[in-house]
């Protein structure tokens, strides 16, 4: 039974690679580029798996999806000022604050 459960986890990771991370074909001609692409895809898979884990453990009742979380994060930006002023993070919405809190990320006010 444990082997079957592990197999299911691996199949879900491959499904994430194919559907969410667009790794249907490598489309490279050199082995160096293939290795680089595989490494980047592997790192992205680790991040996607972590987001899935946080959704399961802390954001399950909120109805967020992985894509929804990434879309929410997309609008967070850093504003850079020239001169002696420090860079500043744009104002986070309530949804963004809830998501960041689930990931234990503290934003300076």
C-alpha positions in Angstrom: 0.0 0.0 0.0 2.8 2.4 0.8 4.4 1.8 -2.7 1.1 2.6 -4.3 0.7 5.8 -2.4 4.3 6.8 -3.3 3.5 6.0 -6.9 0.5 8.3 -6.8 2.6 11.2 -5.5 5.2 10.7 -8.3 2.4 10.7 -10.9 1.0 13.9 -9.5 4.4 15.5 -9.7 4.7 14.4 -13.4 1.2 15.8 -14.0 2.3 19.1 -12.5 5.4 19.2 -14.7 3.4 18.6 -17.9 0.4 20.8 -17.2 1.4 23.6 -14.9 5.1 23.9 -15.8 4.8 23.4 -19.5 7.3 20.5 -19.8 5.7 18.6 -22.6 8.7 18.8 -24.8 12.2 20.0 -24.1 12.8 21.6 -27.5 16.6 21.9 -27.0 19.4 20.7 -29.2 22.3 20.7 -26.8 22.8 18.6 -23.7 23.9 21.6 -21.7 20.7 23.4 -22.4 18.7 20.2 -21.6 20.4 19.9 -18.2 19.8 23.5 -17.4 16.1 23.3 -18.4 15.7 20.1 -16.4 17.3 21.7 -13.3 15.0 24.8 -13.6 12.0 22.6 -14.0 13.0 20.5 -11.0 13.4 23.6 -8.9 10.0 24.9 -10.1 8.5 21.5 -9.2 9.9 21.8 -5.7 8.2 25.2 -5.3 4.9 24.1 -6.7 4.9 21.1 -4.4 5.6 23.4 -1.4 2.7 25.6 -2.5 0.4 22.5 -2.7 1.5 21.5 0.8 0.7 24.9 2.2 -2.7 24.9 0.5 -3.4 21.4 2.0 -2.3 22.3 5.5 -3.3 26.0 6.0 -5.3 27.4 3.1 -7.7 24.5 2.4 -10.8 26.3 3.5 -10.0 29.5 1.6 -10.4 27.9 -1.9 -7.1 29.0 -3.2 -5.4 27.1 -6.1 -1.8 27.1 -7.0 -2.5 29.3 -10.0 -4.6 31.7 -7.9 -1.8 32.1 -5.4 0.7 32.9 -8.1 -1.7 35.4 -9.7 -2.2 37.1 -6.3 1.6 37.3 -5.8 2.1 38.7 -9.3 0.9 42.2 -8.3 3.3 42.5 -5.4 6.1 44.7 -6.5 9.0 46.6 -5.1 9.2 50.3 -5.7 12.7 51.7 -6.1 13.5 55.3 -5.4 16.6 57.1 -6.5 18.7 59.0 -3.9 18.7 58.4 -0.2 15.3 56.7 0.0 14.9 53.0 0.6 13.0 50.6 -1.7 9.5 49.9 -0.6 7.1 47.0 -1.2 3.7 47.9 -2.7 0.7 47.7 -0.4 -0.5 44.1 0.0 -4.2 43.3 -0.3 -5.9 41.3 2.4 -5.7 38.1 0.3 -2.0 38.6 -0.3 -1.5 39.2 3.5 -3.4 36.0 4.3 -1.3 34.0 1.8 2.0 35.4 3.0 1.0 34.7 6.6 0.4 31.0 5.6 3.9 30.9 4.2 5.3 32.6 7.3 6.5 35.6 5.3 6.6 38.8 7.3 6.1 42.1 5.4 7.6 45.3 6.9 5.0 48.0 7.2 
